Amino acid sequence: MIPDSEDRGVAAVSNGLSLCKIHHAAYDQHLIGIRSDYVIEVRPDILHEVDGPMLKHGIQEMHGGTLNLPPRRADHPSRHLLEERYKRFIAT
């Protein structure tokens, strides 16, 4: 969530998300954001874009959904770091 190249970025499970290549790219480009309550949001301009089924089913339908979390709480993404990253998403 916080890149390892930044001072606050650490290589730890709590600072990471298990995403496929498409969703990872969308997250890195701030097309999608994840709130600290694990709810996924799609950027409004992307949410209202009309394109093919990949955009509709692969990105837009994620809006309002929640992350599937690992069973162990210790393996969950840090809510604090998600919030920090979410603020960057909102600012774009």
Buried (B, 14 or more C-beta within 10 A) or exposed (E): BBEEEEEEEBEEBBBBBEBEEEBEEBBEEBBBBBBBEBBBBBBEEBBEBEEEEEBEEBBBEBBEEEBEEEEEEEEBBBBEBBBBBBEEBEEE
